[in-house]
Amino acid sequence: MPRHIKVAAAQMGPNNEGTPREEIVERMLVLLESAARDGVELIVYPEMALTTYFPKKIRRDFDQFFETEVPPKALEPLLRRAAEARIAVHVGFCEKADGTYF
């Protein structure tokens, strides 16, 4: 028998360069709370949800946009609340591990 789940695509809008990750996560939490009220079982945040879209220009300081911990520490409040609400979460972010960029 097929199982149906309710999925939400989180439309965050742009993240401005210099916005702290904690502030971005607060916006993500607002969307999570809305999804919880709507009975969502899976919420999907966009690629590079924790940073500005930095590939739009050539730069040397791009390391600041990559996470070195998985999951990123900044996501702890979001992941904790998602667990409480029993909502699965997908968050796209850039990662650097062992000198390799993902």
C-alpha angles and dihedrals in degrees: 000000000000118000119217123205130187111240128190126201106212109224101201103166120218126330111221118229110263096027107138115245090236090060091049090050089052088059089048090052091055089055091046092053090051090050091049091054089051094052095249116170098189128029120191119201121198129265113279089016093162099053144034117273093269100174089076089089138030111256142158098213098066095122088084089070096056125087119225096189125063114238094026113241090234089065095059095099091048095047092046092051092044090054091050090050091044092235122143113227133205116192122180115214140153117257135196117198128167091349093307124117121221 
